[in-house]
Amino acid sequence: MDNFVVSARKYRPQNFSTVVGQEHITTTLKNAIRHQQLAHAFLFCGPRGVGKTTCARILAKTINCENIGEDGEACNACTSCVSFNNGSSFNIHELDAASNNSVDDIRALTEQVRFAPQAGKYKVYIIDEVHMLSASAFNAFLKTLEEPPPYAIFILATTEKHKILPTILSRCQIFDFKRITTRDTVHHLEDIIKKEGIKADKASLHLIAQKSEGCMRDALSILDKIVSFTDGKLTYANTLEHLNILDEDYFFRLLEFLQKQDLAGAMLLFDEINRKGFEGETLLNGLSEFFRNLMVCQDERTLGLLETVEGFREKYAKAAKEVSLAWLISAIQILNEAEINFKQARNKKLHLELTLIRLAYMQQALEWSGGEGEAVKKKRLDSVKPVSFRQIPPLRVKSAEAKLVIEEKSDLRSEKVEVEKKPAIAGEEATLPARQLPSAQGLGAANGSLPTSQISHPTSQAPLPTSQIPDPTSLTPKPTLGALQKIRKEIGKKSRAGTEESVPLTDENLRQAWEEYIQKLTEAKNHTTATNLKLAELVITGDLNFDIYTATNIQLRFIEQERGGLIDHLHQFFRNRMITYQVLLKATEGPVEPQEKPLNKREQFQLMVEQYPLIKELKDKLNLSLD
């Protein structure tokens, strides 16, 4: 029990070849060591648990190795390598910047840099979580980092590169570490369980790799926990139970219910999941990932992005053929909104049930397009109805020499059609070509077209003799007026009739109209305005103009507020819309009496002292002050 070491420490890589998933970093460092092109400062940045500190330690051990191999790896047999593996090397100094982030800690570090290494070529300073240093500590570190001694090498490691000052970044050689892929994590876990003698299927290891999200340290920690939980026998079922992950079979069953719009089955399945103790957020997250995997299976080019165990790949491919891409995209959008609003919802269970209802009936909001298997949103378009035309029969004129002029006048257009015919033999008919006119259904009867009643249709009568042929000018119909022109003509007649019957503007008539309007205001219980109108003086200044004089501004405002109603009343009374008036303020006669100015407290006191001098003496004796 005392000798137990967690897998993350026990299987920490000791050379570059054992680092998992960072070949682009390890290859660059080995080539730099072989060609002796080492920088004086490195910055290792990337997610947690991907090997930043491990690579820094391997680099520090390798550059001090006495027998470096041709491939740039340390020998792990020399004195320097052995002392490093035992943790007793004096050439490697590690500093945790999270707990040593002050200026004094950096000054102590820079003082140690002055001393050359007792054994080996380089003194390596590894500063972990360097983004935790304060701004003052960064500034104190700048000069040493820019021009260190030839034997000093700094390796800075951080998970938050954006928090480091640009002046630090410009002095370092930056290496970006990437997340470890699921495949590399599974291969590394398989090597470890072989060495430890643990029984585990590949599906359980794949679940562990997915749960670690590219962090090898997390994957090894999860492996240790499940080994203790299962007594060294890992299966897909107990791994699901320990990691609190929903089995993907639930998602396939739920998809079947949603596609069939079986809301009852979906609700019962959700209740079963809920009774097993799974949180709603876990269901939303897992369902979103499930739909995402279905979406990447729609195209053969994206099959490599499918993240699932080997046993479910064929099942995913089969289910993806039965679901449309539009449905999947809409479902992912609904789940994304539900996951964002989940924390704010008071009733979590009801929130999830409403999401399932939306997913179940989402199929009704989509319409299948014929042939291509894609779905589009339903959208009702307004169809454009063409203008309908009706055929007009040809117009026949029985004359030897005819000239017909038809004028069509309307408010919108004026069209003139002139038809000329050559002289014809007696009894021969001259035919006017047929014309197409818009029907009443298409454009309306009042659109300026020639009425049907004014068009002469062909008859079966015999042709008239030459002596009885009427004068062509008598055949010309009189021009007709459009509907709008007729309305204007009638309005003009009424206007002229109203002008003739208008009442003249006299003092007597004006006073009568004024009294009638005051009576209206009184009946409407607007007594204030009625009183102000009674006090006003009326003066006629022209045949159609008069002035209203008021004594005060208040009276003027009241009358101005009634301008709309008053002017309508006057127009109706005089039957003349040209009547106008203006409201004026009556000029005051004589000198304006000065108004008394209010006195402040000090002025009132001075006035009292002038009348009663003893008040000042009383104030001084009692040491009073004016507030």
C-alpha positions in Angstrom: 0.0 0.0 0.0 2.9 2.4 0.8 4.6 1.6 -2.5 1.5 2.5 -4.6 2.2 5.2 -7.2 -0.6 6.6 -9.4 -0.3 5.8 -13.1 0.1 9.4 -14.1 3.4 9.5 -12.1 4.4 5.8 -12.6 4.1 6.0 -16.4 5.4 9.5 -16.9 7.5 9.5 -20.1 11.3 9.5 -19.5 12.4 10.3 -23.1 11.0 12.0 -26.1 9.9 8.8 -27.8 7.5 7.9 -25.1 5.7 11.2 -25.2 2.1 10.6 -26.5 0.5 12.8 -29.2 3.2 15.6 -29.4 5.4 14.4 -32.2 5.7 17.8 -33.7 7.2 19.1 -30.5 9.5 16.2 -29.7 10.9 16.0 -33.2 11.8 19.7 -33.2 13.5 19.5 -29.8 15.5 16.4 -30.8 16.7 18.0 -34.0 17.7 21.2 -32.1 19.7 19.1 -29.6 21.5 17.1 -32.4 22.4 20.3 -34.3 23.3 22.2 -31.1 20.8 25.0 -32.0 19.1 25.4 -28.6 17.4 28.6 -27.7 18.0 30.3 -24.4 14.3 30.5 -23.5 11.3 28.2 -24.4 7.6 28.7 -23.8 5.5 25.5 -23.7 1.8 26.4 -23.9 -1.3 24.2 -24.3 -4.2 22.5 -22.5 -3.7 20.8 -19.1 -2.3 17.3 -19.0 -0.8 17.1 -22.5 2.9 16.9 -21.5 4.3 20.4 -21.1 6.1 19.9 -17.8 7.1 16.4 -18.9 8.7 17.6 -22.1 10.5 20.4 -20.1 12.0 17.8 -17.8 13.0 15.5 -20.6 14.7 18.5 -22.4 16.5 19.5 -19.3 17.8 15.9 -18.8 18.8 15.4 -22.4 20.9 18.5 -22.9 22.9 17.6 -19.8 23.3 13.9 -20.8 26.9 12.8 -21.2 26.2 10.3 -23.9 23.4 11.7 -26.2 22.3 9.2 -28.8 22.3 9.9 -32.5 18.5 10.2 -32.4 18.8 13.0 -29.8 17.6 10.9 -26.8 19.2 10.7 -23.4 21.1 7.5 -22.4 19.5 7.2 -18.9 22.7 5.6 -17.8 25.2 8.4 -17.2 25.7 10.2 -13.9 23.7 13.2 -14.9 20.7 11.1 -16.2 20.7 8.9 -13.1 20.8 11.9 -10.7 18.0 13.5 -12.7 15.9 10.3 -12.5 16.5 10.1 -8.8 15.6 13.8 -8.3 19.0 14.8 -7.0 20.3 16.9 -9.9 21.6 20.3 -9.1 21.4 21.6 -12.6 17.6 21.6 -12.8 15.5 24.1 -10.8 11.7 24.1 -10.9 9.6 27.0 -9.7 5.9 27.0 -9.2 4.8 30.5 -10.3 1.3 30.0 -8.8 2.7 30.2 -5.3 6.0 32.1 -6.0 4.7 35.0 -8.1 6.2 38.0 -6.3 9.2 40.2 -7.3 11.3 38.8 -4.4 10.9 35.2 -5.8 12.1 36.3 -9.2 15.0 38.2 -7.8 16.1 35.1 -5.8 15.9 33.2 -9.1 18.0 35.7 -11.0 20.7 35.6 -8.3 21.0 31.9 -8.7 21.6 32.3 -12.4 24.9 34.0 -11.8 26.5 30.8 -10.6 27.7 28.3 -13.2 26.8 24.6 -13.0 29.2 22.4 -11.0 28.6 19.4 -13.3 27.1 19.4 -16.8 26.8 22.0 -19.4 23.6 23.8 -18.6 21.5 25.0 -15.7 17.9 24.7 -16.6 15.1 26.7 -14.9 11.6 25.4 -15.3 8.9 27.9 -14.3 5.5 26.2 -14.3 2.2 28.2 -14.6 4.2 31.3 -15.6 1.0 33.3 -16.3 0.5 33.6 -12.5 3.4 35.9 -12.2 2.6 39.5 -11.3 3.3 42.4 -13.7 6.1 43.6 -11.5 7.7 40.1 -11.4 7.5 39.9 -15.2 9.3 43.2 -15.5 12.0 42.1 -13.1 12.4 39.0 -15.1 12.7 40.7 -18.5 16.5 41.6 -18.5 17.6 38.2 -17.3 15.3 36.4 -19.8 16.6 38.5 -22.7 20.4 38.2 -22.0 21.0 35.1 -19.7 24.4 33.6 -19.3 25.4 31.0 -22.0 24.9 28.1 -19.6 21.4 29.2 -18.5 18.2 27.9 -20.2 14.7 29.0 -19.2 11.6 26.8 -19.9 8.3 28.5 -19.2 5.1 26.4 -19.1 1.6 27.8 -19.1 -2.0 26.9 -19.9 -3.1 30.5 -20.6 -0.8 32.0 -23.2 -2.9 35.2 -23.6 -2.1 36.3 -20.0 1.6 36.6 -20.7 3.1 40.0 -21.5 4.1 40.4 -25.2 7.6 41.4 -24.1 8.0 37.9 -22.6 6.6 36.2 -25.6 9.0 38.0 -27.9 12.0 36.7 -25.9 10.9 33.0 -26.1 10.7 30.2 -28.6 7.1 29.2 -28.4 5.8 25.6 -28.7 2.0 25.0 -28.8 1.0 21.6 -27.5 -2.3 20.1 -28.8 -4.9 17.9 -27.2 -4.2 14.2 -27.4 -6.5 12.4 -29.7 -8.8 9.6 -28.6 -7.0 7.1 -30.7 -3.6 7.9 -29.1 -5.1 7.8 -25.6 -6.6 4.4 -26.2 -3.3 3.0 -27.5 -1.5 4.3 -24.5 -4.1 2.9 -22.1 -3.8 -0.5 -23.8 0.0 -0.5 -23.2 -0.5 0.3 -19.5 -3.2 -2.4 -18.9 -0.9 -5.0 -20.5 1.9 -4.0 -18.2 -0.4 -4.0 -15.1 -2.2 -7.2 -16.1 -5.6 -5.5 -16.1 -8.5 -7.0 -18.1 -10.4 -4.4 -20.1 -12.3 -4.3 -23.3 -11.6 -1.6 -26.0 -15.1 -0.1 -25.6 -14.4 0.8 -21.9 -11.0 2.3 -22.8 -12.7 4.3 -25.5 -15.2 5.7 -23.0 -12.3 6.7 -20.7 -10.5 8.5 -23.6 -13.7 10.4 -24.5 -14.3 11.4 -20.9 -10.7 12.7 -20.5 -11.2 15.1 -23.5 -7.6 15.0 -24.7 -5.9 15.1 -21.3 -3.7 12.1 -20.7 -3.4 12.8 -16.9 -7.1 12.7 -16.5 -7.4 9.5 -18.5 -4.8 7.8 -16.3 -6.6 9.0 -13.1 -10.0 7.7 -14.4 -8.3 4.4 -15.2 -7.0 4.1 -11.7 -10.5 4.8 -10.2 -12.3 2.3 -12.4 -9.7 -0.4 -11.7 -10.3 0.1 -8.0 -14.1 0.1 -8.5 -14.2 -3.1 -10.7 -11.3 -5.0 -9.0 -9.2 -4.9 -12.2 -12.0 -6.1 -14.7 -13.2 -3.2 -16.8 -16.3 -3.7 -18.9 -18.4 -1.3 -21.0 -21.3 -1.5 -18.5 -19.4 -0.8 -15.3 -17.4 1.9 -17.0 -20.7 3.6 -18.0 -21.9 3.3 -14.4 -18.8 4.7 -12.8 -18.4 7.6 -15.3 -22.1 8.5 -15.0 -22.4 8.4 -18.8 -25.7 7.5 -20.6 -25.6 4.4 -22.7 -25.9 5.4 -26.4 -28.7 2.7 -26.8 -31.0 5.2 -25.0 -30.3 7.8 -27.6 -31.0 5.4 -30.5 -34.3 4.4 -28.8 -35.2 8.1 -28.2 -34.4 8.9 -31.9 -36.8 6.2 -33.0 -39.6 7.7 -30.8 -38.9 11.2 -32.1 -39.0 10.1 -35.7 -42.3 8.4 -35.2 -43.7 11.4 -33.3 -44.4 9.0 -30.4 -44.4 11.6 -27.6 -45.6 9.1 -25.0 -42.7 6.7 -25.7 -40.2 9.6 -25.5 -41.6 10.8 -22.2 -41.6 7.3 -20.7 -38.0 6.8 -21.8 -37.0 10.2 -20.3 -38.7 9.2 -17.0 -36.6 6.0 -17.0 -33.4 7.9 -17.5 -34.4 10.4 -14.8 -35.1 7.6 -12.3 -31.6 6.2 -12.8 -30.3 9.4 -11.4 -28.9 11.1 -14.5 -29.1 14.9 -14.4 -30.9 16.8 -17.1 -27.8 18.6 -18.3 -26.2 15.2 -18.9 -29.1 14.1 -21.1 -29.0 17.4 -23.1 -25.2 17.2 -23.5 -25.3 13.5 -24.5 -28.2 14.0 -26.9 -26.4 16.9 -28.6 -23.3 14.8 -29.1 -25.4 11.9 -30.4 -27.0 14.2 -33.1 -23.7 15.6 -33.9 -22.3 12.1 -34.6 -25.3 11.4 -36.8 -24.7 14.5 -38.7 -21.0 13.7 -39.5 -22.2 10.3 -40.7 -24.2 11.9 -43.4 -21.1 12.5 -45.5 -18.4 9.9 -46.1 -15.7 12.6 -46.0 -16.5 13.4 -42.3 -16.7 9.8 -41.1 -13.3 10.3 -39.5 -14.8 12.8 -37.1 -17.1 10.2 -35.5 -16.2 9.8 -31.9 -17.7 6.5 -30.6 -16.8 3.0 -29.7 -16.2 0.5 -32.5 -19.4 -1.4 -31.8 -21.7 1.6 -32.5 -20.2 2.7 -35.8 -22.4 0.5 -38.0 -25.4 1.5 -35.9 -24.7 5.2 -36.4 -24.2 4.7 -40.2 -27.6 2.9 -40.5 -29.4 5.5 -38.4 -27.9 8.4 -40.3 -29.5 7.2 -43.5 -33.0 7.4 -42.0 -32.7 11.0 -40.7 -32.5 14.1 -42.9 -29.7 16.6 -42.4 -32.2 19.5 -42.0 -33.9 17.7 -39.1 -30.6 17.0 -37.4 -29.5 20.7 -37.7 -32.8 21.9 -36.3 -32.6 19.4 -33.5 -29.1 20.5 -32.5 -30.2 24.1 -32.5 -33.1 23.3 -30.2 -30.9 21.3 -27.8 -28.3 24.1 -27.8 -31.0 26.6 -26.7 -32.3 24.2 -24.1 -28.8 23.7 -22.7 -28.2 27.4 -22.4 -31.5 28.1 -20.7 -31.4 24.9 -18.5 -29.7 26.6 -15.5 -32.2 29.5 -15.5 -35.2 27.2 -15.5 -37.0 26.7 -12.2 -38.6 23.4 -13.1 -35.8 21.4 -14.7 -37.9 18.4 -15.5 -40.6 20.4 -17.2 -37.9 22.3 -19.2 -36.6 19.0 -20.6 -40.1 17.7 -21.3 -40.9 20.8 -23.4 -37.7 20.2 -25.3 -38.7 16.7 -26.1 -42.1 17.9 -27.3 -40.5 20.4 -29.7 -38.3 17.6 -31.0 -41.2 15.2 -31.4 -43.3 17.6 -33.4 -40.5 19.3 -35.3 -41.2 16.9 -38.3 -44.4 18.8 -38.9 -42.5 22.0 -39.4 -40.4 20.6 -42.2 -41.6 19.6 -45.7 -39.9 16.9 -47.7 -38.7 18.0 -51.1 -39.3 15.5 -53.9 -36.5 13.4 -55.1 -33.4 14.8 -53.3 -34.3 13.7 -49.7 -33.6 17.2 -48.3 -36.1 19.1 -46.2 -36.9 22.8 -46.5 -39.0 25.1 -44.3 -42.6 25.6 -45.2 -43.2 29.0 -46.7 -46.4 30.2 -48.3 -45.7 32.5 -51.2 -48.2 35.0 -52.7 -48.8 34.0 -56.3 -49.0 36.7 -58.8 -52.3 36.6 -60.7 -51.9 37.7 -64.4 -54.2 40.3 -65.9 -57.0 38.6 -67.7 -57.9 39.8 -71.2 -61.0 39.2 -73.2 -61.3 39.1 -77.0 -63.2 42.0 -78.6 -64.9 41.1 -81.9 -63.9 43.0 -85.0 -65.6 46.3 -85.6 -67.1 46.6 -89.1 -67.9 50.0 -90.7 -70.0 50.0 -93.9 -68.6 52.9 -95.9 -66.6 53.6 -99.0 -64.2 55.9 -97.4 -64.2 56.0 -93.5 -62.1 57.5 -90.9 -62.8 56.6 -87.3 -61.1 58.4 -84.5 -61.6 57.0 -81.0 -60.3 58.9 -78.1 -60.1 57.2 -74.7 -59.5 59.7 -71.9 -59.0 58.8 -68.3 -57.3 60.2 -65.2 -54.2 58.0 -65.7 -53.6 57.9 -69.5 -54.9 59.3 -72.8 -54.8 57.1 -75.9 -55.7 58.0 -79.4 -56.4 55.4 -82.0 -56.7 56.3 -85.7 -57.8 53.9 -88.3 -57.7 54.7 -92.0 -59.2 52.6 -94.7 -58.7 52.8 -98.5 -61.8 53.5 -100.7 -63.8 50.4 -101.2 -66.3 49.2 -103.7 -70.0 49.9 -103.0 -71.3 47.3 -100.6 -67.8 46.2 -99.4 -67.3 46.1 -95.7 -64.3 47.8 -94.0 -63.1 45.8 -91.1 -61.4 47.3 -88.0 -58.9 44.8 -86.5 -59.8 43.2 -83.2 -58.2 44.8 -80.1 -57.6 43.3 -76.7 -58.8 45.3 -73.8 -58.3 44.4 -70.1 -61.5 42.9 -68.6 -63.2 44.3 -65.6 -61.9 41.5 -63.5 -58.3 42.2 -64.3 -58.1 46.0 -64.2 -61.5 47.3 -63.1 -64.2 49.1 -64.9 -62.9 52.6 -64.0 -59.4 52.2 -65.6 -60.0 54.4 -68.6 -61.2 51.7 -71.0 -63.9 52.2 -73.6 -67.3 50.9 -72.3 -68.7 47.9 -74.0 -72.0 49.6 -74.8 -70.2 52.2 -77.0 -68.7 49.6 -79.3 -70.8 48.7 -82.3 -70.9 44.9 -83.0 -71.3 43.4 -86.4 -74.8 42.8 -87.6 -76.4 40.7 -90.3 -78.1 43.6 -92.1 -77.5 44.2 -95.8 -75.0 46.9 -96.8 -76.4 50.4 -97.3 -76.5 51.9 -100.7 -74.1 54.6 -101.6 -76.7 57.3 -101.4 -77.6 56.4 -97.9 -74.0 56.3 -96.6 -73.8 58.7 -93.7 -71.1 61.4 -93.3 -68.0 59.9 -91.7 -67.8 62.8 -89.3 -71.2 61.8 -88.0 -69.9 58.3 -87.1 -67.2 59.7 -84.8 -68.3 59.1 -81.2 -68.1 61.9 -78.7 -65.2 61.6 -76.2 -66.2 60.2 -72.9 -65.0 61.5 -69.5 -63.3 59.2 -66.9 -64.9 58.5 -63.6 -62.4 60.7 -61.8 -63.0 63.6 -64.2 -66.7 63.4 -63.6 -66.2 63.5 -59.8 -64.0 66.6 -60.1 -66.7 68.2 -62.3 -69.4 67.6 -59.7 -67.2 68.9 -56.9 -66.5 72.0 -58.9 -70.2 72.6 -59.4 -70.9 72.2 -55.7 -68.0 74.5 -54.8 -69.3 77.2 -57.1 -72.8 76.7 -55.8 -71.6 77.0 -52.2 -69.7 80.2 -53.1 -72.8 81.7 -54.5 -74.8 80.9 -51.4 -72.1 82.0 -48.9 -73.0 84.4 -46.0 -71.2 87.7 -46.0 -68.8 88.5 -43.2 -70.4 91.3 -41.2 -70.3 92.3 -37.5 -73.8 91.0 -36.9 -73.2 87.7 -38.7 -69.8 87.3 -37.0 -71.3 88.0 -33.6 -74.1 85.4 -34.2 -71.6 82.7 -35.3 -69.4 83.6 -32.2 -72.4 83.2 -29.9 -73.4 79.9 -31.4 -69.9 78.5 -30.9 -69.8 79.7 -27.3 -73.2 77.9 -26.8 -71.6 74.7 -28.1 -68.7 75.0 -25.6 -71.2 75.6 -22.8 -73.2 72.5 -23.7 -69.9 70.5 -23.8 -69.2 71.9 -20.2 -66.0 73.6 -21.4 -66.8 76.7 -19.4 -63.3 78.1 -19.2 -62.8 78.3 -22.9 -66.3 79.7 -23.3 -65.6 82.5 -20.8 -62.4 83.4 -22.6 -64.2 83.6 -25.9 -66.9 85.9 -24.3 -64.1 88.3 -23.2 -62.5 88.5 -26.6 -63.0 91.5 -29.0 -63.7 90.8 -32.7 -62.6 93.3 -35.4 -63.3 92.6 -39.1 -60.3 93.6 -41.3 -61.4 92.4 -44.7 -64.1 90.6 -46.7 -62.9 87.2 -45.5 -60.6 88.1 -42.5 -61.0 89.3 -39.0 -58.9 89.7 -35.8 -59.5 88.4 -32.3 -58.0 90.6 -29.5 -57.3 89.2 -26.0 -56.3 91.0 -22.8 -53.9 88.3 -21.5 -51.6 85.6 -22.8 -53.7 82.9 -21.0 -56.8 84.0 -22.8 -54.9 83.9 -26.1 -53.7 80.3 -25.5 -57.2 79.1 -24.7 -58.5 80.5 -28.0 -55.6 79.1 -29.9 -56.3 75.7 -28.5 -59.8 75.8 -30.1 -58.5 76.9 -33.5 -59.5 73.6 -35.2 -63.1 73.5 -34.0 -63.6 77.2 -34.3 -62.5 77.5 -37.9 -64.7 74.5 -39.0 -67.7 76.2 -37.3 -67.0 79.5 -39.1 -66.6 77.8 -42.5 -69.9 76.0 -42.0 -71.8 79.1 -40.8 -70.6 81.4 -43.5 -70.5 78.5 -46.1 -67.1 79.8 -47.2 -63.8 78.0 -46.6 -61.8 81.2 -47.3 -62.7 82.7 -43.9 -59.5 83.2 -41.8 -58.7 85.0 -38.5 -55.7 85.7 -36.3 -55.5 86.0 -32.5 -53.7 89.1 -31.2 -52.8 90.4 -27.7 -54.3 93.8 -26.9 -51.6 96.4 -26.2 -51.7 97.9 -22.7 -52.1 101.7 -22.3 -50.3 103.9 -19.7 -47.2 103.2 -17.6 -46.7 99.7 -16.2 -46.9 99.6 -12.5 -43.8 98.2 -10.9 -44.2 94.9 -9.1 -42.8 94.5 -5.6 -39.7 92.5 -5.5 -39.6 89.9 -2.7 -36.8 90.5 -0.1 -34.4 87.9 1.2 -33.7 87.4 4.9 -30.7 89.7 5.0 -32.6 92.5 3.3 -35.6 92.0 5.7 -33.2 92.2 8.7 -31.7 95.5 7.4 -35.1 97.0 7.0 -36.0 96.0 10.5 -32.8 97.5 11.9 -33.5 100.8 10.1 -36.9 100.9 11.9 -35.9 99.4 15.2 -32.1 99.9 15.9 -32.3 98.0 19.2 -32.7 94.8 17.3 -29.1 94.9 16.1 -27.9 95.4 19.7 -29.9 92.4 20.8 -28.4 90.3 18.0 -24.9 91.3 19.0 -25.4 90.6 22.7 -26.9 87.2 22.1 -24.4 86.4 19.4 -27.1 85.4 16.9 -26.7 84.8 13.2 -29.0 84.9 10.3 -29.8 81.4 9.1 
